[in-house]
Amino acid sequence: MTTAPTAISEAPGPRLRRLRSPGLFRFVARRLAALILLLIGITAVTFALTQLVPSNAVATNLGEQAAGDPAAVAAFKHHYGLDKPLPERYVLYLSHVLHGDLGQSSLTHGPVRHDLAQFIPATAELALYSVLFAAFVGVAFGVIAALRRNRPTDHALRVGALAGISMPTFWIALVALYVGFYRLNWFPGAERLDAGVSPPPTITGLYTIDALLHGDVGLFGQAFHHLMLPALVLAAFNVSLLMRFTRSAVLEVAGNDYVRAAHAKGLPARVVVVRYILRAALPSVVTVLGLVFANVLTGAVLVENIFAWPGIGQYAYHSATTLDLPAIMGVSLFVAVVYIVINFLVDVLYGVIDPRIRLT
């Protein structure tokens, strides 16, 4: 009789047991193996596609003057394996990628790795605020629409969501820029900071976070003011998407017996929605939210060009128009890695939320 309380007190809680379960570790290991295979496959596809593009890599990277020097040409070909068969060239390319060598951009005349390190934080900051706004508003509107099904509020939100999905993002960006900047002058028109203002010392590359870390509230406000309009434009489509998915998921869960039992027990409506309905609908919302973040992070090309936002979208656009192959390969690898890693994290989170997924 005296040993029972001790055994109960030392036993791990259900959540801890769930995180330590062998099924979860096997599930994560399988997903991690698939992630590695996908990364290798992406490098192979990227390498093969760039080999099909007709271009003079020596003249593009070295310039006309250095391309006339046989020693410089031979050294360049040896470094990147251009004097070797295609399989050996791919193995050498994979080795360079693993060591962080993505080649030299013919547009900026600098290492592609350095260019990506400069442009990615701007896009990441834009994507972060856009997804936060889309998640908060989209999920909230989806729950409201589901709880007020077939009422005027539901119809109005569904029409708004349909409009947000139907309108092209670049058109929304142009209208927002014309109204918000040109007509009303509520928002800045371009760039991450006002002209002549120095960015905060780099810690993360995200101006708003770096400004807060250095205690500069004024600079944080200016950086946040600059990214508000493009972030809202990027969030417009995703708010509509998340609202529709959340509404469907909540409606699917709201009719279950345990939800009706919770209402019958007299639990407050807020408790039923948060603990019973949203918790069961969360896996579907998390899946869509992961794809939304990847789409925003990699699909902001037009919005960044319209707002002159110095992110990965502008870099990809200029690389494509100038046929800068090393930069194109670097951007392609970045996009692929973002999608693969986001899907891996969503799969793992999905397995934590719903143990039944670990069996697949």
C-alpha positions in Angstrom: 0.0 0.0 0.0 2.9 2.4 0.8 4.7 1.8 -2.5 1.8 2.7 -4.8 2.0 6.5 -4.3 5.7 6.4 -4.9 5.3 4.5 -8.2 2.6 6.8 -9.3 4.6 9.9 -8.5 7.7 8.7 -10.3 5.9 7.6 -13.4 6.3 10.1 -16.3 3.3 12.0 -17.4 1.3 11.0 -20.5 2.8 13.8 -22.5 6.3 12.8 -21.6 5.6 9.2 -22.4 4.2 10.2 -25.7 7.4 12.2 -26.6 9.7 9.3 -25.5 7.7 6.5 -27.2 9.7 4.3 -29.6 7.0 4.8 -32.2 7.7 8.6 -32.4 11.4 8.0 -32.7 10.9 5.6 -35.5 8.5 8.0 -37.2 11.0 10.9 -37.0 13.9 8.6 -38.2 11.9 7.6 -41.3 11.0 11.2 -42.1 14.7 12.2 -41.6 15.9 9.5 -43.9 13.3 10.6 -46.5 14.5 14.2 -46.0 18.1 13.3 -46.8 17.2 11.3 -49.9 15.0 14.2 -51.1 17.9 16.7 -50.6 20.2 14.4 -52.7 17.6 14.1 -55.4 17.1 17.9 -55.5 20.8 18.5 -56.0 20.8 15.9 -58.8 17.9 17.5 -60.6 19.3 21.0 -60.1 22.7 20.0 -61.5 21.1 18.1 -64.5 18.9 21.0 -65.5 21.7 23.6 -65.4 23.8 21.4 -67.6 21.1 21.6 -70.2 21.3 25.4 -70.4 23.6 26.6 -73.2 26.1 28.9 -71.6 29.8 29.6 -71.4 30.5 29.2 -67.7 34.1 30.2 -68.0 33.5 33.5 -69.7 30.5 34.2 -67.5 32.3 33.7 -64.2 35.9 34.9 -65.1 35.0 37.7 -67.5 36.3 38.3 -71.0 39.8 39.3 -69.9 40.5 36.4 -67.6 38.8 34.0 -70.0 41.7 34.7 -72.4 44.2 33.4 -69.9 44.7 29.6 -70.4 46.0 29.1 -66.9 43.0 30.9 -65.3 40.6 28.9 -67.5 42.4 25.6 -66.7 42.3 26.4 -62.9 38.6 27.3 -63.1 37.7 24.1 -65.0 39.7 22.0 -62.6 38.1 23.6 -59.5 34.5 23.0 -60.7 35.3 19.7 -62.6 34.4 21.0 -66.0 37.2 19.0 -67.5 35.8 15.7 -66.1 33.0 13.4 -67.1 29.4 14.3 -66.0 29.2 11.8 -63.0 32.5 13.0 -61.6 31.3 16.5 -62.1 28.2 15.9 -60.1 30.1 14.3 -57.2 32.4 17.3 -57.2 29.5 19.7 -57.3 27.9 17.8 -54.3 31.1 18.1 -52.4 31.2 21.8 -53.0 27.6 22.2 -51.9 28.3 20.3 -48.7 31.2 22.6 -48.0 29.0 25.7 -48.6 30.6 26.5 -52.0 27.7 27.4 -54.3 29.9 29.1 -56.9 30.4 32.8 -57.8 27.6 35.0 -59.1 28.3 36.7 -62.4 25.8 39.4 -61.4 27.3 40.5 -58.1 30.8 39.0 -58.7 30.7 37.5 -55.2 30.1 34.1 -53.7 26.5 33.0 -54.0 26.6 31.9 -50.4 27.4 35.4 -49.4 24.6 36.8 -51.6 22.0 34.4 -50.1 23.1 35.3 -46.6 22.4 39.0 -47.4 19.1 38.6 -49.1 17.5 35.7 -47.2 17.0 37.6 -43.9 14.9 40.3 -45.6 12.6 37.7 -47.1 12.5 35.8 -43.8 11.4 38.9 -41.9 8.7 39.7 -44.5 7.5 36.1 -44.4 7.5 35.9 -40.6 5.2 38.8 -40.1 3.0 37.9 -43.0 2.5 34.3 -41.7 1.8 35.5 -38.2 -0.9 37.9 -39.4 -2.3 35.3 -41.7 -2.4 32.6 -39.0 -4.0 34.8 -36.4 -6.7 36.3 -38.7 -7.3 33.3 -40.9 -7.8 30.8 -38.0 -9.9 33.3 -36.1 -12.2 34.0 -39.1 -12.4 30.3 -39.9 -13.6 29.5 -36.4 -16.1 32.3 -36.4 -17.4 31.2 -39.8 -17.8 27.6 -38.7 -19.5 28.5 -35.4 -21.9 30.8 -37.4 -22.5 28.4 -40.2 -25.0 29.6 -42.9 -25.6 32.9 -41.1 -24.8 36.3 -42.6 -21.4 36.4 -40.8 -20.5 33.1 -42.4 -21.6 34.2 -45.9 -19.7 37.5 -45.7 -16.5 35.8 -44.6 -16.8 33.1 -47.3 -17.3 35.8 -50.0 -14.3 37.7 -48.6 -12.2 34.5 -48.6 -13.2 33.7 -52.2 -12.2 37.3 -53.3 -8.9 37.0 -51.5 -8.0 33.7 -53.3 -9.3 34.9 -56.7 -7.4 38.2 -56.9 -3.7 37.9 -58.1 -1.2 38.8 -55.5 0.7 41.2 -57.8 -2.6 43.1 -58.5 -3.3 43.4 -54.8 0.3 44.7 -54.4 -0.1 47.4 -57.1 -3.5 48.5 -55.7 -2.1 48.6 -52.1 0.9 50.6 -53.2 -1.2 53.1 -55.2 -3.7 53.6 -52.4 -1.6 53.2 -49.3 1.5 55.0 -50.5 0.6 57.3 -53.4 -2.9 58.4 -52.5 -3.1 58.2 -48.7 0.7 58.3 -47.9 0.1 56.0 -44.9 2.9 53.6 -45.7 6.4 53.9 -47.2 6.7 52.9 -50.8 9.9 50.9 -50.9 13.0 49.5 -49.1 13.3 48.3 -45.5 14.2 51.7 -43.9 14.0 55.4 -44.8 16.7 56.8 -47.0 19.9 57.7 -45.1 19.0 55.6 -42.0 21.5 53.0 -41.1 20.3 49.5 -40.2 20.9 48.1 -36.7 24.0 46.0 -36.0 23.5 42.6 -37.5 22.6 39.8 -35.2 19.8 37.9 -37.0 19.5 40.1 -40.1 15.9 40.9 -39.3 15.8 44.7 -38.7 12.9 44.6 -36.3 14.4 42.0 -34.1 17.9 43.4 -34.2 16.5 46.9 -33.3 14.7 45.5 -30.3 17.8 43.5 -29.2 19.7 46.8 -29.2 16.9 48.7 -27.5 16.2 51.0 -30.4 12.4 51.3 -30.3 12.3 54.1 -32.9 14.2 52.0 -35.4 12.0 49.0 -34.7 8.9 51.2 -35.4 10.4 52.4 -38.7 11.4 48.9 -39.9 8.0 47.6 -38.9 6.2 50.4 -40.7 8.1 49.6 -43.9 7.2 45.9 -43.9 3.6 46.3 -42.9 2.2 46.9 -46.4 4.1 44.1 -48.3 3.4 41.7 -45.4 -0.3 42.5 -45.5 -0.3 42.0 -49.3 1.4 38.6 -49.0 -1.0 37.6 -46.2 -4.1 38.4 -48.2 -4.1 35.1 -50.1 -3.0 33.1 -47.1 -5.7 34.5 -44.8 -8.4 33.4 -47.2 -6.7 29.9 -47.6 -6.4 29.4 -43.8 -9.9 30.6 -43.2 -11.4 28.1 -45.6 -9.3 25.2 -44.3 -10.0 26.1 -40.6 -13.7 26.4 -41.3 -13.9 23.0 -42.9 -11.8 21.4 -40.1 -13.9 22.9 -37.4 -17.2 21.9 -39.0 -15.9 18.3 -39.4 -15.1 18.2 -35.7 -18.0 20.2 -34.2 -20.5 17.5 -35.0 -18.7 14.7 -33.0 -20.3 13.1 -30.0 -17.6 14.2 -27.5 -18.2 17.9 -28.5 -22.0 17.5 -27.9 -21.2 15.8 -24.6 -19.0 18.7 -23.6 -21.8 21.1 -24.4 -24.3 18.9 -22.5 -22.1 19.0 -19.4 -22.5 22.8 -19.3 -18.9 23.7 -20.2 -18.4 27.3 -21.3 -18.4 27.7 -25.1 -14.8 29.1 -25.1 -13.6 26.0 -23.3 -15.4 23.7 -25.7 -14.0 25.5 -28.7 -10.4 25.7 -27.5 -10.0 22.3 -25.8 -12.3 20.1 -27.8 -12.8 21.6 -31.3 -9.6 23.5 -32.1 -7.4 20.8 -30.6 -8.9 18.1 -32.9 -8.8 20.4 -35.9 -5.2 21.5 -35.3 -3.5 18.8 -37.4 -5.1 20.0 -40.7 -4.5 23.7 -39.8 -0.8 22.9 -39.0 -0.3 21.2 -42.3 -1.7 24.1 -44.3 0.2 26.6 -42.1 3.6 24.9 -42.9 2.9 25.1 -46.6 1.8 28.7 -46.3 5.1 29.6 -44.6 7.1 27.9 -47.3 5.0 29.5 -50.1 5.5 33.0 -48.6 9.2 32.5 -48.0 9.9 31.4 -51.6 7.1 32.9 -53.6 7.5 36.7 -52.8 9.2 37.4 -56.1 6.6 39.8 -57.6 5.8 41.5 -54.3 9.4 42.1 -53.5 10.0 43.6 -57.0 6.9 45.9 -56.7 7.9 47.2 -53.2 11.7 47.2 -54.0 12.2 44.8 -51.1 15.8 43.6 -51.1 15.0 39.9 -50.6 15.6 36.6 -52.2 12.8 37.3 -54.7 14.6 40.2 -56.3 17.8 38.2 -56.3 16.1 35.3 -58.1 14.5 37.6 -60.6 17.7 39.4 -61.6 19.6 36.1 -61.6 17.0 34.6 -64.0 16.9 37.6 -66.3 20.8 37.7 -66.6 21.1 33.9 -66.8 23.4 33.8 -63.7 23.6 30.0 -63.4 25.4 29.8 -60.1 22.9 32.1 -58.5 20.0 30.3 -60.1 21.3 27.0 -58.7 21.8 28.5 -55.3 18.2 30.0 -55.2 16.8 26.6 -56.4 18.6 24.7 -53.7 17.4 27.3 -51.1 13.8 26.9 -52.2 14.0 23.1 -52.2 15.6 23.1 -48.8 12.9 25.4 -47.4 10.1 23.2 -48.7 11.7 19.9 -47.6 12.6 21.2 -44.1 9.2 22.8 -43.5 7.4 19.6 -44.6 9.7 17.6 -42.3 8.9 19.8 -39.3 5.1 19.7 -40.1 5.3 15.9 -40.4 7.0 15.6 -37.0 4.6 18.1 -35.4 1.7 16.2 -37.0 3.0 12.9 -35.4 3.3 14.6 -32.0 -0.3 15.9 -32.2 -1.9 12.8 -33.6 -0.2 9.5 -32.6 -2.1 7.6 -35.3 0.0 9.3 -38.0 3.1 7.5 -36.6 1.8 4.2 -38.0 2.0 5.5 -41.6 
